Amino acid sequence: MSEPKDALGLIETKGFIGMIEASDAMAKAAKVRLIGYEKIGSGYVTTLCEGEVGAVRAAVEAGAAAAQKVGELVAMHVIPRPHDDLDKYIAKISVKA
């Protein structure tokens, strides 16, 4: 997230397949960029996307619905205008993408 982004979207699932399904649906539903995923532990995985607020909201909604069909949706969240200090956390996650 080196350049300013309008929003950051996150979806957390229990299970890798749910995360893959969510990521695929996010990328297909709206003009967002998938920036990475993080394995939390005990089967929990979070995927992240960025883009314009409306696009990220639509992508997260679509991704959450897709994740629920094949696995367990734990949480979903959209952060409009994320603070620049989040870059240090996002950089660690986006390396995995």
N, C-alpha and C positions, 0 to 999 in steps of 0.2 A: 504494500500500500504506500509506495513512495510518493505517488501523486495523490492529491486529495480525492476522496471518493465520497459519494453521497450517502452510501449505506453499506453496512456489513450484515450478512445473513448467516445464521448458524442453525444447523439441525443436528441434534444428538439422537443416536439410535442405539439399541442393544443389538449388536450383530453387524458384521461387515457387509452382508448382502443388503440389508436395509439402507446402509449408508451409500452403497453404490447405486441402488435404485433411486434414492433421494437425490443424489448428485446428478444422475442422468436426467431426471425429471426437471430439476432446477435449470440445467443448461438448455433443455428443450423448451421450457415454458416462457422464458424471458431473456432479454439481452443482459446477461450477467457473466462474470468471469469466475470460474471455480478457482479458488486460490489455495486449497489444500485440505487436509484432513488430519485428525489427531486421534490416535488410539489412547483412550483414557485408562483402560484396564477393566478387567472382569467383563469383557465383551462390549464395553461402551465405546462408541466412536462418534466423533463430531466432524462434520464437513462444513466448510465455509465458502461463501461467495461474496462478491462485491459488485457494485454498480449503482445505478440511479435508484432512489428510494422506492418508487413504484414498481420497478422491475424486480428489485430484490424482494419486496413483499410478495409479489406474484410468484416468484421462483420458490420462495420458502413455503408458501401455501401448497404449491404443486409438489414440492419435494416431500413435505410432511405427509401429504395424502398418499404418495407413492410408497413411502417407507412403511406406513401403517398396513399396506396391503401385503407386504412380504415379511414383515418383522415387527419389532416393537419400537414405536416412536417414544422417546424419552422427553425431549424438549425441542422447541423451536423459538427463535428470537431474531428480531431485526433491530440493529442499532443504527439509527439515522445519524449522519455526521459524526462518525467515530473520532475520538480524540487522537491526535498524532502520536501520542505516547503508546498507543496500542500497536504501533508498527513493530516494536521489539518482540512482541508476542506473536504477531502474525508472521513475521519473518521466519521464526523457528518452525512454524506449522507449514508454511508454504514451501519449504524445502522438500517436504514429502510428496508434494503433488507432482 
